[in-house]
Amino acid sequence: MKKLISLFVLFSFQMNFTQEKHSTAADNVQIISEKFALPQLNTTRRVWIYLPPDYERTQKKYPVIYLQDGQNLFDDRTSYAGEWQIDETLNSLFSKGDSGSIVVGIDNGGEKRIAELSPFKNDKYGGGNGDLYLDFIVNNLKPYIDHHYRTKSCRKHTTLGGSSLGALISVYGGVKYPKIFGKILAFSPAFWFNSKELNNYIVHSNTPLSKQKYYFIQGQKEDEGMDLETLKVIENLKSKNVKAQNIYFKEDQQGKHNELFWQRVFPVAYEWLHQ
């Protein structure tokens, strides 16, 4: 019985129901490429970008947020079960005085999603290509974004994030590349998929993590035991000198493992990470 809901969602993310839906993406959302090369995995991927409302009117540089499951971030037409409304949220915050951020969304690999977003192989469900996927973000995608757009490219202004397996790979990526990613956004993390391996990796990491920030949120209507999995990761991050004030953890009473939950909590997560 344990993990059945999460496992269903892990596989469900692989499906896109695009019929009879209208595009809801804002005008300042673009598709960089429908087939951005992902040579590490011998494939291509659709990549999205959100640019702040004043991007074309100024010469400002902006922080960048890299998020997994890009088809679920901006556009209901491409989403599995609703979108996060990242563009509407950030446009609204900008109108209230936020200085703006660039958001890069990377579509998942469909039937290959589990393999790409898991850093270690699960004995029962497989996976384990996360290192190759992260290598793509660090050595192909991020250099492209920094070259073609006005970014604040340093660790302090670079966030990696996602939900479920997207959160798992983001936390792992933060530990593996702390000089690249200074902020990690983890919604409903599916740590159970690689719990032992991830915690061992954190404990034995020799890279300094003291300058990072981590945002964790999950719902009480998700899997039983998820809180213990996350608290164990947090304990190990603290043991590697991540400051307590730089870790946010919350269990949302109404939270479920779905886009509506992640859409609702994104604004607070964004503001906390960028304060």
Summary of the structure (lengths in Angstrom):
residues: 275
radius of gyration: 17.2
end to end distance: 40.0
largest distance: 53.9
contacts: 944
relative contact order: 0.14
helix: 41%
strand: 20%
